[in-house]
Amino acid sequence: MPTKTKVLQHGRLLPALEARLQESYDLHPLWNEADPKAFLAARGGEFTALVTSARFGADAALIAALPALKVISSFGVGLDTLDLDAARARGISVGYTPDVLNDCVADTAFALVMDVARRISASDRFVRRGDWRTGQFPLATQVSGKKLGILGMGRIGRVIARRASGFDMRVRYHNRRALTDVDYGYEPTLKGLAAWADFLVIASAGGAETRGLVSREILDALGPDGYLVNISRGSVVDEAALVEALQHQRIAGAGLDVFDNEPHVPEALFALDNVVLLPHLASNTHETRAAMAQRVEDNLVAALAGQPMVSAAA
């Protein structure tokens, strides 16, 4: 019987994916080690492949501890926890799972737009508290026909823009540069986009370049009638400034699927009725997670066979 490829697993994955990986490879879960650093120092050279996720990633120290590493296959679309420079310097192939989650993430973005504007979650709480027996729920905000600004017109941003057409919304976007293959209006500054938009949806990448990009200045430009929706990374928003803006109604509301220090959500948000809080579940459907798991396997198989990955990040 041929020897199975030794694969290190950093962080839990879907149980079905873990089971399939265990069948195909000599899979070793790093979290089972009482002293992971000591384990890697002693046995890190045994592993040629690493499977991880956008949550756990692979930093420079982990990559350095795996001198025989050839392949990293990550579950998720985020790359900010993966040290791509360290991987490239070693010629390590890095795969991730874009595209297969675009629809579900865009659906979640629009669910948050609808929820925070029409106050769906807030009205549900209103009914459950019994408040309907003593009064009417306050008026909400119409979504159809409004202006939708998108920060990050990438794969997911484009799907969100298509969803907006079903609501007869006008769409503009801000990227580092204007795109030639979209018909939506381009705003050269994020502040200009925020000032124009009724809804500002964040669909940009995370990482050092975008940290705190949605600042107090941007929130003030969005203004007391504007809504912020974030399905990207919590780090893109100045979270303290956002909490203050919501507390003092300097923006109308926010729909948040991501936070700066997950799973730790600022407790000040819990008391506010003008924010919808989700536990980072934009791609969390049976169909999408199954497709992401398959992409992790496909990337791993291709790279170990010396073939191009289906979805390569490096």
Buried (B, 14 or more C-beta within 10 A) or exposed (E): EEEEBBBBBBBBBBEEBBEBBBEBBBBBBBEEEEEBEEBBEEBBBBBBBBBBBBBBBBBEEBBBBBEEBBBBBBBBBBBBBBBBEBBEEBEBBBBBBBBBBBBBBBBBBBBBBBBBBBBBBBBEEBEEEEEEEEEEEEEBBEBEEBBBBBBBBBBBBBBBBEBBEEBEBBBBBBBEEBBEEBEBBBBEEBBBBBBBBBBBBBBBBBBEEBBBBBBBEBBBBBBEEBBBBBBBBBBBBBBEBBBBBBBEEBBBBBBBBBBBEEEEBBEEBEEBBBBBBBEBEBBBBEEBBBBBBBBBBBBBBBBBEEEEBBBEBB
